[in-house]
Amino acid sequence: MGKAYITGFHQVIEKESRRSFFELIGETVQRTLEMGGISIDEADGLGIVHTTAVDERPIRIMLANQVANYLGIGRLRYIDVAEFGGASFNALVYRAVKAVENGLARAVLVIGGGKSSVFRRRGIDEGLVARNYVSTHRVIEFLPTSDYAMVALRYSHVYNATDEGRAMIAVRERANARYNKDAIFREPISVADVLNSPMVSYPLRYWRL
């Protein structure tokens, strides 16, 4: 078994982009390859996060073969698709590492994202997410935020986590964001700021500048 390394990373964050979905991932992949010092010809693996935020016809979802064709990946030995919500990227990176270690691929690109601005232009709000979530889980008034709140509450019960400790996550993430020129929110915040912010679904709060 060989060793696997993460050699490159890039992201594009724009509040309202006029570029197409494929143009955005094209830039992301190019910058990633430049950081890693490899060419697209060396990529023989692809992991993608299934997304519906695609505005190019005739597709409305991101398909592995369409992405591979656009990027010019000619010889794919390994393809993976994850649909685990926020954990999708973690799962894809983990499985890409295992693929490289076990000789299934030499260089795996992990890609995800979309254009949520497309939804805003069409007037689609959180109500759509709520309706789909309720129909999937068959529980009335059980929304994604409430789902994560239950996980947070369970974590607090098992590991004695406090509100202050949870607030420190937001504080430290904001501190790290100050060093990222592409970060949308960069102003420092304090634990008190987070604890005084509106409660959304206990114990989760809403805070941003």
C-alpha positions as CSV (number, residue, x, y, z in Angstrom):
1,M,0.0,0.0,0.0
2,G,1.2,3.5,-0.9
3,K,0.8,6.8,0.9
4,A,-1.7,9.4,-0.1
5,Y,-1.3,13.2,0.2
6,I,-3.5,16.2,-0.2
7,T,-1.4,18.3,-2.5
8,G,-3.7,21.1,-3.6
9,F,-6.9,23.0,-2.7
10,H,-8.9,25.9,-4.0
11,Q,-12.4,27.4,-3.6
12,V,-14.4,30.1,-5.3
13,I,-16.9,32.0,-3.1
14,E,-19.0,34.6,-4.7
15,K,-22.3,36.1,-3.4
16,E,-23.6,36.6,-6.9
17,S,-21.6,35.1,-9.8
18,R,-22.3,35.8,-13.5
19,R,-20.0,32.9,-14.5
20,S,-21.4,29.5,-15.3
21,F,-21.2,26.6,-13.0
22,F,-18.6,24.9,-15.1
23,E,-16.5,28.0,-15.3
24,L,-16.4,28.1,-11.6
25,I,-15.3,24.5,-11.1
26,G,-12.9,25.0,-14.0
27,E,-11.1,27.8,-12.1
28,T,-11.2,25.8,-8.9
29,V,-9.6,22.7,-10.5
30,Q,-7.0,24.7,-12.3
31,R,-5.8,26.5,-9.2
32,T,-5.9,23.2,-7.3
33,L,-3.7,21.5,-9.9
34,E,-1.3,24.5,-9.9
35,M,-0.9,24.3,-6.1
36,G,-0.3,20.5,-6.3
37,G,2.1,20.8,-9.2
38,I,0.3,18.3,-11.4
39,S,-1.5,18.4,-14.7
40,I,-5.0,17.4,-15.5
41,D,-3.6,14.5,-17.6
42,E,-2.3,13.0,-14.3
43,A,-5.8,12.9,-12.7
44,D,-7.3,9.4,-13.0
45,G,-9.9,9.7,-10.2
46,L,-12.9,11.9,-9.6
47,G,-15.1,12.4,-6.5
48,I,-18.0,14.7,-6.7
49,V,-20.7,16.0,-4.4
50,H,-24.1,15.6,-6.0
51,T,-25.7,19.1,-6.3
52,T,-28.8,20.5,-7.9
53,A,-27.5,24.1,-8.0
54,V,-26.6,23.9,-11.7
55,D,-28.0,26.4,-14.2
56,E,-26.8,25.1,-17.5
57,R,-29.2,23.2,-19.7
58,P,-30.0,20.4,-20.3
59,I,-28.8,19.3,-16.9
60,R,-29.9,20.3,-13.4
61,I,-27.5,18.0,-11.5
62,M,-23.8,17.6,-11.6
63,L,-22.9,14.2,-13.2
64,A,-19.5,12.6,-13.0
65,N,-19.2,12.0,-16.7
66,Q,-20.2,15.6,-17.6
67,V,-17.7,17.0,-15.2
68,A,-14.9,14.7,-16.4
69,N,-15.6,15.6,-20.0
70,Y,-15.6,19.3,-19.3
71,L,-12.3,19.1,-17.4
72,G,-10.6,17.0,-20.0
73,I,-10.0,13.9,-17.8
74,G,-9.5,11.2,-20.4
75,R,-8.7,8.1,-18.4
76,L,-10.7,7.7,-15.3
77,R,-9.9,4.7,-13.1
78,Y,-11.9,5.7,-10.1
79,I,-15.3,7.5,-9.7
80,D,-17.1,8.3,-6.5
81,V,-20.2,10.3,-5.7
82,A,-21.3,11.3,-2.2
83,E,-24.5,12.7,-1.0
84,F,-24.2,13.1,2.8
85,G,-24.9,16.7,3.2
86,G,-22.2,18.7,5.0
87,A,-20.2,15.5,5.5
88,S,-19.9,14.7,1.8
89,F,-16.5,16.3,1.3
90,N,-15.0,14.6,4.3
91,A,-16.3,11.3,3.0
92,L,-15.0,11.8,-0.5
93,V,-11.5,12.9,0.8
94,Y,-11.4,9.8,3.1
95,R,-12.4,7.4,0.3
96,A,-10.0,9.1,-2.2
97,V,-7.1,8.5,0.3
98,K,-8.1,4.8,0.5
99,A,-8.4,4.6,-3.3
100,V,-4.8,5.9,-3.7
101,E,-3.4,3.8,-0.9
102,N,-4.9,0.7,-2.5
103,G,-3.8,1.4,-6.0
104,L,-7.2,2.2,-7.5
105,A,-6.0,5.7,-8.6
106,R,-3.0,7.9,-8.5
107,A,-4.5,11.4,-8.4
108,V,-8.1,11.9,-7.4
109,L,-9.9,15.3,-7.8
110,V,-12.6,15.9,-5.2
111,I,-15.1,18.6,-6.4
112,G,-18.3,20.0,-5.2
113,G,-20.4,23.1,-5.1
114,G,-23.0,24.9,-7.1
115,K,-24.8,28.2,-7.6
116,S,-27.3,28.9,-4.9
117,S,-27.9,32.3,-6.5
118,V,-29.9,30.4,-9.2
119,F,-32.4,29.5,-6.5
120,R,-32.6,33.1,-5.2
121,R,-33.3,34.4,-8.7
122,R,-36.2,32.0,-9.1
123,G,-37.7,33.1,-5.8
124,I,-37.2,29.7,-4.1
125,D,-36.8,30.2,-0.3
126,E,-36.3,28.0,2.7
127,G,-39.9,26.8,2.5
128,L,-38.9,24.5,-0.3
129,V,-36.2,22.9,1.8
130,A,-38.6,22.6,4.7
131,R,-41.3,20.9,2.6
132,N,-38.8,18.4,1.1
133,Y,-37.3,17.7,4.5
134,V,-40.6,17.1,6.1
135,S,-41.7,14.8,3.3
136,T,-38.5,12.8,3.5
137,H,-38.5,12.4,7.3
138,R,-42.3,12.3,7.7
139,V,-42.1,14.4,10.8
140,I,-44.0,17.7,10.9
141,E,-42.0,20.8,11.7
142,F,-38.7,18.9,11.7
143,L,-36.3,21.1,9.7
144,P,-32.6,20.7,8.9
145,T,-31.7,23.2,11.7
146,S,-33.7,21.2,14.2
147,D,-32.0,18.0,13.1
148,Y,-28.5,19.5,13.7
149,A,-29.7,20.9,17.0
150,M,-30.6,17.4,18.2
151,V,-27.1,16.2,17.3
152,A,-25.6,19.1,19.2
153,L,-27.8,18.5,22.2
154,R,-26.8,14.8,22.2
155,Y,-23.2,15.7,21.9
156,S,-23.5,18.1,24.9
157,H,-25.2,15.3,26.9
158,V,-22.5,12.7,26.1
159,Y,-19.4,14.9,26.4
160,N,-20.6,17.7,28.8
161,A,-20.2,20.4,26.1
162,T,-21.2,23.9,27.2
163,D,-22.7,26.8,25.3
164,E,-19.4,28.7,25.9
165,G,-17.4,25.9,24.4
166,R,-19.7,25.7,21.4
167,A,-19.4,29.5,20.9
168,M,-15.6,29.2,20.8
169,I,-15.9,27.3,17.6
170,A,-17.5,30.3,15.9
171,V,-15.0,32.6,17.5
172,R,-12.0,30.7,16.3
173,E,-13.4,30.1,12.8
174,R,-13.9,33.9,12.5
175,A,-10.3,34.5,13.7
176,N,-9.0,32.1,11.1
177,A,-11.1,33.8,8.4
178,R,-9.3,37.0,9.0
179,Y,-6.3,35.5,7.2
180,N,-8.3,34.4,4.2
181,K,-8.8,37.2,1.7
182,D,-11.7,35.3,0.1
183,A,-13.7,34.9,3.4
184,I,-17.0,36.7,3.4
185,F,-17.1,37.3,7.1
186,R,-13.8,38.5,8.6
187,E,-14.7,40.8,11.5
188,P,-13.7,39.3,14.9
189,I,-16.4,38.2,17.3
190,S,-16.4,37.2,21.0
191,V,-18.0,34.4,23.0
192,A,-20.4,37.0,24.4
193,D,-21.4,38.0,20.9
194,V,-22.3,34.5,20.1
195,L,-24.1,33.8,23.4
196,N,-26.2,37.0,23.0
197,S,-27.2,36.2,19.4
198,P,-30.7,35.0,18.5
199,M,-31.6,31.4,19.3
200,V,-32.6,29.4,16.2
201,S,-33.1,25.9,17.5
202,Y,-31.7,25.1,21.0
203,P,-28.7,25.0,21.4
204,L,-27.9,26.5,18.0
205,R,-27.7,30.3,17.6
206,Y,-27.5,32.6,14.6
207,W,-24.6,35.0,14.3
208,R,-23.0,36.9,11.5
209,L,-21.7,40.4,10.6
